[in-house]
Amino acid sequence: MRHAPIATLKIASAVVFLLALLVAVPLLINATGRTDLYYTLTSVALLSIISAGVWITFYIGRINIGQGAYALMGGYVSAILVMNYGMSFWLTLPLAGLFCAAASVLIGLPILRLRGVYFAMVSLVLTEVARLLALALPITNGASGIVSIPLPSRLSLFGLTLIPDFATLANPRLSFYIASVLLMALCFLGLYRLAHSRIGQLCQSLQQNEELASSIGVNIAYLRVVAYALSSFLGGVGGAMFASISQSIYPSSFTVADSVNFMLNCFLGGLGYVLGPMLGTFVLYFGWDLLFQTGEFQLLIFSTALIVLMLVLPNGLLSLALPRKRSL
């Protein structure tokens, strides 16, 4: 009976937060005339989705520094399907995620047996391999990339327009912002449900002690592959959205540095909290921009601040507000 008010409070907080993002933020941006913030906030939302995928692999005890590979893969899959086969972007969005999930199963079967620094190093190489493949494969158009990708077209169901044609809208940036925020909300709602489900608890047991989990009958190989596939699905969806917003995709669109940043987003926000990737992305993205005025010292100050934060707050920024919670 005591859980009911807490659950209601969480739902109410989530609804208020979502309304603030969908209503208050656009009103504020329109009032200030800073329409460029739409792209900035859209980027933060999408980066948090991709980082959420990395968080899932942390949940099974793996340090994933290869999420940029799946973001790049998802961007190319969506761009190729739209440009070469005339498919609707909204159809390519889940297909990009599914393609990345299928690829991650093939890649994950051998490498998920590795642990610690060994898995981290192999996953780090994946991003560079994806970049080299994008440079070499004819269908990706090499270093020239794929450009002039059309804006998302109308999505209809039984004659009812669910999503308008972005090209006909007065402010496509606002539409991308709303679509990205809704995707982010769906992503973290699913992540919350996963973390509080039986599968989530089993995944957490892998993080704590794989041998013990295996000894009590947990199929650890199956769980590792499923978690990695979910992680890659989110990377592919985020990458596809980025390709559509920028209307282009290049081999350098997602690099090793991006993969490292996705991992840092999770560490900074808090590995033990579902909302950790979201907060970490927000702080890391705007923290870097705020230090732009420091010129050549930007990287030095930024790196030092990150090291100090991780030393002082090893459980992430959310541990300040939720010291006793394992997951939000």
C-alpha positions in Angstrom: 0.0 0.0 0.0 2.9 2.3 0.7 4.2 1.9 -2.9 1.1 3.5 -4.5 1.8 7.1 -3.5 5.4 6.7 -4.6 4.4 5.3 -8.0 1.9 8.1 -8.4 4.5 10.7 -7.6 6.9 9.2 -10.1 4.3 9.2 -12.9 3.2 12.8 -12.1 6.9 13.9 -12.1 7.4 12.2 -15.5 4.3 13.8 -17.0 5.3 17.3 -15.7 8.8 16.8 -17.0 7.5 15.8 -20.4 5.0 18.7 -20.6 7.8 21.1 -19.7 9.9 19.7 -22.6 7.0 19.7 -25.1 5.3 23.0 -24.1 7.3 25.2 -21.9 10.6 24.9 -23.7 9.2 25.7 -27.2 7.3 28.7 -25.7 10.5 29.9 -24.0 12.5 29.5 -27.3 9.9 31.4 -29.3 9.8 34.2 -26.7 13.6 34.6 -26.8 14.0 34.0 -30.5 16.8 31.5 -30.0 15.5 29.0 -32.5 19.0 27.5 -32.8 18.4 25.9 -29.5 16.0 23.5 -31.1 18.9 21.7 -32.9 21.0 21.8 -29.7 18.2 20.3 -27.5 17.3 17.8 -30.3 21.0 16.7 -30.3 21.0 16.2 -26.5 17.8 14.1 -26.7 19.2 11.8 -29.4 22.6 11.5 -27.8 20.9 10.5 -24.5 19.1 7.8 -26.4 22.3 6.4 -27.9 24.0 6.7 -24.5 21.0 4.8 -22.9 22.1 1.9 -25.1 25.5 2.0 -23.6 23.9 2.0 -20.1 22.2 -1.3 -20.9 25.5 -3.0 -21.6 26.9 -1.6 -18.3 23.9 -3.3 -16.7 25.3 -6.7 -17.7 28.8 -5.8 -16.6 30.4 -4.8 -19.9 32.2 -1.5 -20.6 30.9 -0.6 -24.1 33.0 1.9 -26.0 31.7 0.9 -29.5 28.2 2.5 -29.6 29.4 5.0 -32.3 29.7 2.0 -34.7 25.9 1.2 -34.4 24.9 4.9 -34.6 26.9 5.2 -37.8 25.4 2.0 -39.1 21.9 3.1 -38.3 22.4 6.4 -40.0 23.7 4.8 -43.2 20.9 2.1 -43.2 18.2 4.8 -43.0 19.9 7.1 -45.5 20.4 4.3 -48.1 16.8 3.1 -47.7 15.4 6.6 -48.2 17.7 7.7 -51.0 18.1 4.4 -53.0 14.8 2.7 -52.4 12.5 5.7 -51.7 11.2 4.3 -48.4 9.6 6.6 -45.9 12.0 7.7 -43.2 9.5 6.7 -40.5 9.7 3.1 -41.8 13.5 3.2 -42.0 13.8 4.3 -38.4 12.8 0.9 -36.8 14.5 -0.9 -39.6 17.8 0.8 -38.9 17.5 -0.2 -35.3 16.6 -3.8 -36.2 19.5 -4.0 -38.6 21.9 -2.8 -35.9 20.4 -5.3 -33.4 20.9 -8.2 -35.9 24.4 -7.1 -36.6 25.2 -6.9 -32.9 24.0 -10.4 -32.4 26.5 -11.7 -34.9 29.3 -9.5 -33.5 28.3 -10.0 -29.9 28.2 -13.8 -29.9 32.1 -14.1 -29.9 33.1 -10.8 -28.1 30.5 -10.8 -25.3 32.5 -13.7 -23.7 35.2 -11.2 -23.0 35.2 -9.1 -19.8 36.6 -5.9 -18.4 39.3 -4.1 -20.5 39.3 -6.9 -23.1 35.7 -6.3 -24.1 36.2 -2.5 -23.8 39.1 -2.6 -26.3 37.3 -4.8 -28.8 34.2 -2.6 -28.7 36.5 0.5 -29.1 37.8 -1.0 -32.3 34.3 -1.5 -33.7 33.8 2.2 -34.3 36.9 2.5 -36.3 36.0 -0.7 -38.3 32.6 0.8 -39.1 34.2 4.0 -40.2 36.6 2.2 -42.5 33.8 0.1 -43.9 31.8 3.3 -44.6 34.8 4.6 -46.5 35.3 1.4 -48.5 31.8 0.2 -49.4 30.4 1.6 -52.7 26.8 1.8 -51.4 27.9 4.3 -48.7 29.6 6.6 -51.3 32.9 6.6 -49.6 34.3 9.8 -48.1 31.7 11.9 -50.0 29.0 10.3 -47.8 25.3 10.5 -48.5 23.9 14.1 -48.8 20.7 15.9 -49.6 18.6 13.3 -47.7 15.0 14.5 -47.9 13.1 15.6 -44.8 10.7 13.0 -43.4 7.6 12.6 -45.4 4.0 12.3 -44.1 3.0 9.3 -42.1 -0.6 8.2 -42.5 -2.7 5.4 -41.1 -6.1 4.5 -42.6 -6.1 7.9 -44.3 -5.4 9.7 -41.0 -2.3 11.8 -41.0 -0.2 10.9 -37.9 2.9 12.9 -38.8 2.9 15.7 -41.4 5.4 16.1 -44.2 8.3 18.0 -42.5 9.2 19.7 -45.8 5.8 21.6 -45.8 6.2 22.8 -42.2 7.2 26.4 -41.3 9.6 25.2 -38.6 10.9 21.6 -39.2 13.4 22.1 -36.3 10.5 22.2 -33.9 9.1 19.0 -35.4 12.4 17.3 -35.1 12.6 18.5 -31.5 9.2 17.1 -30.6 9.9 13.8 -32.4 13.2 13.4 -30.6 11.8 14.3 -27.2 9.0 11.7 -27.6 11.5 9.1 -28.8 13.6 9.9 -25.7 10.6 9.6 -23.4 9.7 6.2 -25.0 13.3 5.0 -24.6 13.7 5.9 -21.0 10.2 4.6 -20.1 11.2 1.2 -21.7 14.5 1.4 -19.9 12.7 1.9 -16.6 10.4 -1.0 -17.2 13.4 -3.2 -18.2 15.3 -2.3 -15.1 12.3 -3.2 -12.9 11.4 -6.4 -14.7 12.6 -9.9 -14.0 15.0 -9.8 -17.0 16.4 -6.5 -15.7 17.1 -8.1 -12.3 18.7 -11.1 -14.0 20.9 -8.7 -16.1 21.9 -7.0 -12.8 22.9 -10.4 -11.4 25.3 -10.8 -14.3 26.9 -7.4 -13.4 27.5 -8.6 -9.8 28.6 -12.2 -10.3 28.2 -14.1 -13.6 29.4 -17.4 -12.1 26.8 -17.3 -9.3 24.1 -16.4 -11.8 25.0 -19.3 -14.1 25.1 -21.7 -11.1 21.5 -21.0 -10.3 20.3 -21.6 -13.9 20.4 -18.2 -15.4 21.1 -18.4 -19.2 23.9 -15.7 -19.1 24.8 -16.1 -22.8 21.2 -15.4 -23.9 20.9 -12.4 -21.6 24.2 -10.9 -22.7 23.2 -11.1 -26.4 19.7 -9.7 -25.8 21.0 -6.8 -23.8 23.7 -6.0 -26.4 21.0 -6.2 -29.2 18.8 -3.7 -27.3 21.8 -1.5 -26.8 22.6 -1.5 -30.5 19.0 -1.0 -31.5 19.0 2.3 -29.6 22.3 3.3 -31.2 20.8 2.6 -34.7 17.7 4.6 -34.1 19.6 7.5 -32.7 22.0 7.5 -35.7 19.1 7.3 -38.1 17.5 10.4 -36.6 20.8 12.3 -36.7 21.2 11.5 -40.4 17.7 12.7 -41.1 18.1 16.0 -39.1 21.5 16.8 -40.7 20.2 15.5 -44.1 23.6 13.8 -44.5 25.8 11.0 -43.2 29.5 10.7 -43.5 32.1 8.1 -42.3 33.2 10.7 -39.8 29.7 11.4 -38.5 30.4 9.1 -35.5 34.0 8.6 -34.4 35.8 6.9 -31.6 35.6 10.2 -29.6 31.8 10.0 -29.8 31.8 6.4 -28.5 33.9 7.5 -25.6 31.5 10.4 -24.9 28.5 8.0 -24.9 30.3 6.0 -22.2 31.2 9.1 -20.2 27.6 10.3 -20.3 26.6 7.1 -18.4 29.4 7.5 -15.9 28.7 11.1 -15.3 25.0 10.7 -14.8 25.3 7.6 -12.7 25.5 3.9 -13.8 23.0 2.9 -11.1 20.2 5.2 -12.3 18.0 4.8 -15.3 18.1 8.6 -15.9 21.8 8.7 -15.6 22.6 8.7 -19.4 20.1 11.6 -19.9 21.5 13.8 -17.2 25.1 12.9 -18.1 24.5 13.8 -21.8 22.9 17.2 -20.8 25.8 18.1 -18.5 28.6 16.9 -20.8 27.1 18.6 -23.9 26.4 22.0 -22.3 29.5 21.8 -20.1 31.7 21.6 -23.2 29.9 24.5 -24.9 30.1 26.7 -21.8 33.9 26.2 -21.7 34.2 27.4 -25.3 35.2 30.9 -24.2 38.3 29.5 -22.5 39.9 28.8 -25.9 42.9 26.6 -25.9 42.3 25.6 -22.3 38.8 24.2 -23.0 39.9 20.6 -23.3 42.2 20.9 -20.2 39.6 22.4 -18.0 36.9 20.1 -19.3 39.0 16.9 -18.7 40.1 18.1 -15.2 36.5 18.8 -14.2 35.4 15.4 -15.4 38.2 13.6 -13.5 37.4 15.6 -10.3 33.6 14.8 -10.7 34.3 11.1 -11.1 36.6 11.0 -8.1 34.2 13.0 -5.8 31.0 11.3 -7.2 31.9 7.8 -8.3 28.2 6.9 -8.5 27.4 9.9 -10.8 25.6 13.2 -10.4 22.3 11.5 -9.6 23.8 10.1 -6.4 23.6 13.6 -5.0 19.8 13.6 -5.2 19.1 9.9 -4.8 21.8 8.5 -2.6 19.9 5.3 -1.6 18.2 4.5 -4.9 19.7 1.9 -7.1 17.4 2.8 -10.1 15.1 5.7 -10.6 
